[in-house]
Amino acid sequence: MLLLPITIEALIKIGLLIACLMGGTSYLVLVERWIAAWIQDRRGPCRAGIPLTKIRLWGLGQPIADGVKFIFKEEFTPAHVDKFLYFLAPVIILTAALSVFAVIPFGSVLPFDFAGVYDAVAQWAGAEPLPEYAPQPTRLVAAPGLDVGMIYVFAVGSIAVYGAILGGWSSNNKYSFFGGLRSSAQLISYELPLGLGILGVVLLSGSLRLDVIIGQQAGSGVWNVLLQPLGFLVFFVAAFAESGRLPFDLVEAEQELVAGYHTEYSGMKLMMYLVAEFLHMIAAAFLMVILFFGGWHLWGLTGSGEEVTWLEAILRIVVLLGKIMGVILFFMIARWSWPRFRFDQLMSLAWKVMLPLGLVNVVAVAAWVEYGDRLAGWVGVPETAAMAVCGWILLIACWLVVTVSIPSTYDNRPLRVPATRGGQREGAPTP
């Protein structure tokens, strides 16, 4: 009997979550177009307003106009594609992008007992009351209490690469195929440093649940970005690459590949790809804030306990979404400010820089978890302060090592080998 109100609560959360994500994504596109116009010193979207009127309303109707255009755009399917995989690919990538948010909290809790309200309504309607249960607040997450939350995020997020590679393969187009190969190489490579950046946080908090990680930072009053700056740097760079945003958008690279793996897509199928790209960025911003910036915690404004009033619950939601919006704005500014990497530089950064730095961070955090309290006691300073000092020293040391070991300039000129008599180049094998 208790399963029914739990199911209804989950369905309500899922509906609100999908509605907020899809609506928020459409207006984040508008925000990014405004930022692009501001950086490029031009006007952004400012004409589309309330439909069927002359009220422009600062261009806030532009997402509606774009959505209507996508809906009525011709659904053209090229004759040379593998139709089953061609239609399946955008569904896979959008489903994976949405499913990640099942374990990501949008706040802490609300002082609202949904099962108790359902029981009161059931008794008023003459139905059988619920069995005895302990009243509990409503957790602002679609799948609360999942002990393997981070593993779930990685498992579902990894499925997105299939949408990209299948889209490129099924299009039967060389541009799309190259884009699919780039996407599979890039996304798989950067999953390793991304996991290593998260592993340090998991070791320190002792849990894979995102709400527990937030609670650990709120309880100590110190965010993980202060304790593990090296881990944050590794996660930050890998998150940029995983979301396919500039300067790591070699997955698409419109200037060289027309549009990458979705060259042959149009209409709603193309919109599914574009929405999934923005959802990856939003998910990366959520994880960055939750893992390293304390989630909904803010000194002097939100507490660390689960017993909250309505005012504090709303403040926690506002603080969390405010931090996330700040990270998303940084994503957008970076897209229109930094040049793109070459693909060999992109892969070299993953395997030669980010992966070793991630391993160093994991080893350092594991050593601190085992011996940090003894070191702090021997020095005579609080454990969190000692860990923060050691973390920043480790970051500076790694930065110096990378700076010295990797050349700061590259000779990008094409290799020119002078020809000898008879047309044979020097150093070339003799036929």
C-alpha positions as CSV (number, residue, x, y, z in Angstrom):
1,M,0.0,0.0,0.0
2,L,2.9,2.4,0.8
3,L,4.3,1.7,-2.7
4,L,1.5,3.7,-4.4
5,P,2.3,7.2,-2.8
6,I,6.0,6.6,-3.4
7,T,5.3,5.9,-7.1
8,I,3.1,8.9,-7.4
9,E,5.8,11.1,-5.8
10,A,8.4,9.7,-8.2
11,L,6.2,10.4,-11.2
12,I,5.6,13.9,-10.1
13,K,9.3,14.5,-9.6
14,I,10.2,13.0,-13.0
15,G,7.6,15.2,-14.8
16,L,8.8,18.4,-13.1
17,L,12.4,17.4,-13.8
18,I,11.9,16.8,-17.5
19,A,9.8,20.0,-17.8
20,C,12.4,22.2,-16.1
21,L,15.3,20.7,-18.0
22,M,13.7,21.0,-21.4
23,G,12.4,24.5,-20.7
24,G,15.7,25.6,-19.1
25,T,17.7,24.2,-22.0
26,S,15.7,26.3,-24.5
27,Y,16.3,29.5,-22.6
28,L,19.9,28.7,-21.9
29,V,20.4,28.6,-25.7
30,L,18.9,32.2,-25.7
31,V,21.3,33.2,-23.0
32,E,24.3,31.8,-24.9
33,R,23.3,33.7,-28.0
34,W,23.1,36.9,-26.0
35,I,26.6,36.2,-24.5
36,A,28.0,35.4,-28.0
37,A,26.5,38.7,-29.2
38,W,28.0,40.6,-26.2
39,I,31.5,39.1,-26.7
40,Q,31.4,39.8,-30.5
41,D,30.0,43.3,-30.0
42,R,26.7,42.9,-31.9
43,R,23.0,42.5,-31.3
44,G,21.7,39.2,-30.1
45,P,18.1,37.9,-30.5
46,C,15.8,40.7,-29.4
47,R,12.8,40.7,-31.8
48,A,10.8,37.5,-31.1
49,G,8.3,38.2,-28.3
50,I,4.7,37.3,-27.6
51,P,3.3,35.4,-30.6
52,L,0.8,37.2,-32.9
53,T,1.6,40.5,-31.3
54,K,4.2,43.3,-31.8
55,I,5.4,43.0,-28.2
56,R,9.1,42.0,-28.5
57,L,9.7,41.4,-24.7
58,W,13.5,41.5,-25.1
59,G,13.5,38.5,-27.4
60,L,12.1,36.1,-24.8
61,G,9.9,34.5,-27.4
62,Q,12.9,33.3,-29.5
63,P,13.0,29.8,-27.9
64,I,9.3,29.4,-28.8
65,A,10.0,30.4,-32.4
66,D,13.0,28.1,-32.6
67,G,10.9,25.2,-31.2
68,V,8.1,25.8,-33.6
69,K,10.6,25.9,-36.5
70,F,12.1,22.6,-35.5
71,I,8.6,21.0,-35.2
72,F,7.5,22.0,-38.6
73,K,10.8,21.5,-40.3
74,E,10.8,18.8,-42.9
75,E,11.8,15.4,-41.5
76,F,14.1,14.4,-44.4
77,T,15.8,11.0,-44.3
78,P,18.6,10.3,-46.8
79,A,18.2,7.2,-48.9
80,H,21.7,5.9,-48.2
81,V,21.4,5.6,-44.3
82,D,20.9,2.6,-42.1
83,K,17.4,3.7,-41.1
84,F,17.1,1.7,-37.8
85,L,20.4,2.9,-36.4
86,Y,19.8,6.3,-37.9
87,F,16.6,6.8,-35.9
88,L,17.9,5.0,-32.8
89,A,21.0,7.2,-32.4
90,P,19.4,10.5,-31.3
91,V,17.0,8.6,-29.0
92,I,19.9,7.0,-27.2
93,I,21.9,10.2,-26.7
94,L,18.9,12.2,-25.4
95,T,17.7,9.3,-23.2
96,A,21.1,9.0,-21.6
97,A,21.4,12.8,-21.1
98,L,18.1,12.9,-19.3
99,S,18.6,9.7,-17.3
100,V,21.7,11.1,-15.6
101,F,19.6,13.6,-13.7
102,A,17.7,10.8,-11.8
103,V,20.3,10.9,-9.0
104,I,21.3,14.5,-9.1
105,P,19.7,16.5,-6.3
106,F,18.1,19.9,-7.0
107,G,18.2,20.9,-3.3
108,S,18.2,19.2,0.0
109,V,14.7,18.5,1.4
110,L,11.3,20.1,1.7
111,P,9.5,20.0,5.0
112,F,6.6,18.3,3.3
113,D,5.5,14.7,4.0
114,F,4.0,13.5,0.7
115,A,3.0,10.1,2.1
116,G,1.2,11.8,5.1
117,V,-0.8,14.0,2.7
118,Y,-1.7,11.0,0.6
119,D,-2.8,9.1,3.8
120,A,-5.0,12.0,4.9
121,V,-6.7,12.2,1.5
122,A,-7.2,8.4,1.4
123,Q,-8.9,8.4,4.8
124,W,-11.1,11.3,3.8
125,A,-12.1,9.4,0.7
126,G,-12.9,6.3,2.8
127,A,-10.0,4.2,1.5
128,E,-7.8,2.0,3.6
129,P,-5.1,4.1,5.5
130,L,-1.5,3.5,5.0
131,P,0.4,1.2,7.4
132,E,2.5,2.7,10.1
133,Y,5.5,4.6,8.7
134,A,7.9,7.2,10.0
135,P,7.1,10.7,8.5
136,Q,10.0,12.1,6.5
137,P,10.6,15.2,4.4
138,T,10.5,15.1,0.6
139,R,13.9,14.8,-0.9
140,L,14.5,16.9,-4.0
141,V,15.9,14.1,-6.2
142,A,14.0,11.7,-8.5
143,A,15.7,8.5,-7.1
144,P,16.6,9.2,-3.5
145,G,18.7,6.9,-1.4
146,L,20.6,5.3,-4.3
147,D,23.9,4.2,-2.7
148,V,25.7,3.9,-6.0
149,G,24.8,7.4,-7.3
150,M,28.2,8.2,-8.9
151,I,28.5,4.8,-10.5
152,Y,25.0,5.3,-12.0
153,V,26.1,8.7,-13.4
154,F,29.1,7.2,-15.0
155,A,27.2,4.2,-16.4
156,V,24.4,6.2,-17.9
157,G,26.6,9.0,-19.1
158,S,28.9,6.6,-20.9
159,I,25.9,5.5,-23.1
160,A,25.9,8.9,-24.8
161,V,29.0,7.9,-26.8
162,Y,26.9,5.2,-28.6
163,G,24.5,7.9,-29.8
164,A,27.4,9.8,-31.4
165,I,29.2,6.9,-32.9
166,L,26.0,5.2,-34.2
167,G,24.8,8.5,-35.7
168,G,28.1,8.9,-37.6
169,W,28.1,5.2,-38.7
170,S,24.5,4.9,-39.7
171,S,24.6,8.2,-41.8
172,N,26.9,6.5,-44.3
173,N,28.7,9.8,-44.8
174,K,32.4,10.4,-44.5
175,Y,32.0,13.7,-42.6
176,S,29.7,12.0,-40.2
177,F,31.9,9.0,-39.8
178,F,35.0,11.1,-39.0
179,G,32.9,13.0,-36.4
180,G,31.8,9.7,-34.9
181,L,35.4,8.5,-34.7
182,R,36.5,11.7,-33.1
183,S,33.6,11.6,-30.6
184,S,34.3,8.0,-29.5
185,A,38.1,8.7,-29.1
186,Q,37.6,11.9,-27.2
187,L,34.7,10.9,-24.9
188,I,36.3,7.5,-23.9
189,S,39.7,9.1,-23.3
190,Y,38.4,11.8,-21.1
191,E,36.2,9.5,-19.0
192,L,39.4,8.2,-17.3
193,P,40.6,11.6,-15.9
194,L,37.0,12.5,-15.1
195,G,36.6,9.4,-13.0
196,L,40.0,10.0,-11.3
197,G,38.9,13.6,-10.4
198,I,35.7,12.2,-8.8
199,L,37.5,9.3,-7.1
200,G,39.3,11.7,-4.7
201,V,36.0,13.2,-3.6
202,V,34.6,9.7,-3.0
203,L,37.6,8.7,-1.0
204,L,37.3,11.7,1.2
205,S,33.6,11.6,1.8
206,G,33.4,7.8,2.0
207,S,30.2,7.6,-0.1
208,L,29.0,7.4,-3.6
209,R,25.8,9.3,-2.9
210,L,25.7,12.9,-4.0
211,D,23.6,14.2,-1.1
212,V,26.1,12.6,1.4
213,I,29.0,14.4,-0.4
214,I,27.2,17.7,-0.1
215,G,26.5,16.9,3.6
216,Q,30.2,16.2,4.2
217,Q,31.2,19.6,2.8
218,A,28.4,21.3,4.7
219,G,29.3,19.6,8.0
220,S,32.9,20.5,7.8
221,G,32.3,24.0,6.4
222,V,35.1,23.5,3.8
223,W,34.4,22.8,0.2
224,N,36.3,20.1,-1.7
225,V,37.7,22.7,-4.2
226,L,39.8,24.1,-1.3
227,L,40.9,20.6,-0.1
228,Q,41.5,19.0,-3.5
229,P,42.4,21.8,-6.0
230,L,44.3,19.3,-8.2
231,G,41.3,17.0,-8.4
232,F,39.1,19.9,-9.3
233,L,41.4,21.0,-12.1
234,V,41.4,17.5,-13.6
235,F,37.6,17.2,-13.3
236,F,37.1,20.7,-14.7
237,V,39.1,20.1,-17.9
238,A,37.6,16.6,-18.3
239,A,34.1,17.9,-17.9
240,F,34.7,20.5,-20.6
241,A,35.9,17.7,-22.9
242,E,33.1,15.3,-22.0
243,S,30.4,17.9,-22.7
244,G,31.9,18.6,-26.1
245,R,32.2,22.4,-25.6
246,L,34.8,24.7,-26.9
247,P,37.8,24.5,-26.8
248,F,37.1,20.7,-26.8
249,D,34.4,20.5,-29.5
250,L,36.4,18.3,-31.8
251,V,33.4,16.0,-31.7
252,E,31.6,18.4,-34.1
253,A,34.2,20.9,-35.4
254,E,31.8,22.6,-37.8
255,Q,34.6,24.5,-39.6
256,E,36.3,21.2,-40.7
257,L,33.6,18.5,-40.6
258,V,30.4,20.5,-41.7
259,A,28.6,19.3,-38.5
260,G,30.3,16.2,-37.3
261,Y,28.4,13.0,-36.5
262,H,24.9,14.7,-37.0
263,T,25.6,16.1,-40.6
264,E,22.8,14.1,-42.1
265,Y,20.2,14.9,-39.4
266,S,17.5,17.6,-39.6
267,G,14.3,18.5,-37.9
268,M,13.4,17.0,-34.5
269,K,16.2,14.4,-34.8
270,L,18.8,17.2,-35.0
271,M,17.1,19.0,-32.1
272,M,17.4,15.9,-30.0
273,Y,21.2,16.0,-30.6
274,L,21.5,19.7,-29.8
275,V,19.4,19.4,-26.6
276,A,21.5,16.4,-25.4
277,E,24.6,18.6,-25.9
278,F,23.2,21.3,-23.6
279,L,22.0,18.7,-21.1
280,H,25.6,17.3,-20.9
281,M,26.8,20.8,-20.0
282,I,24.1,21.2,-17.4
283,A,24.9,17.8,-15.9
284,A,28.6,18.7,-15.8
285,A,27.8,22.0,-14.0
286,F,25.6,20.2,-11.5
287,L,28.4,17.7,-10.7
288,M,31.0,20.4,-10.5
289,V,29.0,22.3,-7.9
290,I,27.9,19.3,-5.9
291,L,31.3,17.6,-5.8
292,F,33.6,20.6,-5.3
293,F,31.6,23.8,-4.5
294,G,29.5,22.5,-1.5
295,G,26.2,22.0,-3.4
296,W,23.5,24.0,-1.6
297,H,25.8,25.0,1.3
298,L,26.8,28.6,1.8
299,W,28.4,29.9,4.9
300,G,26.0,31.9,7.2
301,L,23.0,31.3,4.9
302,T,22.2,27.6,4.8
303,G,22.8,25.1,7.6
304,S,24.0,21.6,7.5
305,G,21.1,19.6,9.0
306,E,18.1,17.9,7.3
307,E,15.5,19.5,9.6
308,V,14.8,22.7,7.7
309,T,12.1,25.3,7.5
310,W,10.4,26.3,4.2
311,L,12.6,29.4,4.0
312,E,15.8,27.5,4.5
313,A,14.7,24.8,2.0
314,I,14.0,27.5,-0.7
315,L,17.3,29.2,0.1
316,R,19.2,26.0,-0.5
317,I,17.5,25.6,-3.9
318,V,18.4,29.2,-4.8
319,V,22.0,28.8,-3.7
320,L,22.5,25.5,-5.6
321,L,20.9,26.8,-8.8
322,G,22.8,30.1,-8.5
323,K,26.2,28.3,-8.3
324,I,25.2,26.1,-11.2
325,M,24.2,29.1,-13.3
326,G,27.6,30.7,-12.6
327,V,29.4,27.6,-13.9
328,I,27.1,27.4,-17.0
329,L,27.9,31.1,-17.7
330,F,31.6,30.3,-17.5
331,F,31.0,27.4,-20.0
332,M,29.3,29.8,-22.4
333,I,32.0,32.6,-22.1
334,A,34.7,30.0,-22.6
335,R,33.1,28.9,-25.8
336,W,33.2,32.3,-27.4
337,S,36.6,33.3,-26.0
338,W,39.1,30.4,-26.5
339,P,40.4,28.9,-29.8
340,R,39.9,25.2,-30.5
341,F,42.6,22.6,-29.8
342,R,44.0,20.4,-32.6
343,F,42.9,16.8,-32.2
344,D,46.4,15.6,-31.5
345,Q,46.8,18.2,-28.8
346,L,43.4,17.2,-27.4
347,M,44.4,13.5,-27.0
348,S,47.9,14.4,-25.8
349,L,46.4,16.5,-23.0
350,A,44.1,13.6,-21.9
351,W,46.8,10.9,-21.9
352,K,50.0,12.7,-21.1
353,V,48.7,15.4,-18.7
354,M,45.3,14.9,-17.2
355,L,45.6,11.1,-16.6
356,P,48.9,11.4,-14.7
357,L,47.6,14.3,-12.7
358,G,44.5,12.4,-11.8
359,L,46.5,9.4,-10.6
360,V,48.7,11.7,-8.5
361,N,45.6,13.3,-6.9
362,V,44.0,9.9,-6.1
363,V,47.2,8.6,-4.5
364,A,47.6,11.8,-2.5
365,V,44.0,11.7,-1.2
366,A,44.3,8.0,-0.3
367,A,47.5,8.7,1.6
368,W,45.9,11.6,3.4
369,V,42.8,9.6,4.4
370,E,45.1,7.0,5.9
371,Y,47.8,9.2,7.5
372,G,46.4,12.8,7.5
373,D,45.1,12.9,11.0
374,R,48.5,11.8,12.4
375,L,50.3,14.4,10.3
376,A,47.9,17.2,11.4
377,G,48.2,16.2,15.0
378,W,52.0,16.1,14.7
379,V,52.0,19.6,13.2
380,G,49.4,20.9,15.6
381,V,46.9,22.4,13.1
382,P,43.3,21.4,12.3
383,E,43.1,18.5,9.8
384,T,41.1,20.4,7.2
385,A,43.6,23.3,7.2
386,A,46.5,20.9,6.9
387,M,44.9,19.1,4.0
388,A,44.1,22.4,2.2
389,V,47.7,23.5,2.5
390,C,49.0,20.1,1.3
391,G,46.5,20.1,-1.6
392,W,47.6,23.6,-2.9
393,I,51.3,22.6,-2.5
394,L,50.6,19.5,-4.6
395,L,48.8,21.6,-7.3
396,I,51.7,24.1,-7.6
397,A,54.2,21.3,-7.7
398,C,52.3,19.4,-10.5
399,W,51.9,22.7,-12.4
400,L,55.7,23.3,-12.2
401,V,56.5,19.8,-13.4
402,V,54.0,20.0,-16.3
403,T,55.4,23.4,-17.3
404,V,59.0,22.2,-17.3
405,S,58.4,18.9,-19.0
406,I,56.1,20.0,-21.8
407,P,57.4,22.5,-24.4
408,S,55.6,25.8,-24.5
409,T,55.7,26.1,-28.3
410,Y,55.3,23.8,-31.2
411,D,56.4,24.0,-34.8
412,N,53.2,23.5,-36.7
413,R,54.7,24.1,-40.1
414,P,54.3,21.3,-42.6
415,L,57.4,19.1,-43.0
416,R,59.2,20.0,-46.3
417,V,61.7,17.5,-47.5
418,P,63.8,18.7,-50.5
419,A,63.6,16.5,-53.6
420,T,66.8,15.1,-55.2
421,R,67.5,14.3,-58.8
422,G,65.0,11.9,-60.4
423,G,62.2,13.1,-58.1
424,Q,63.3,10.8,-55.2
425,R,63.1,12.7,-51.8
426,E,66.0,12.5,-49.4
427,G,65.4,9.9,-46.7
428,A,62.7,8.2,-48.7
429,P,62.9,4.4,-49.2
430,T,64.3,3.3,-52.5
431,P,61.8,1.5,-54.7
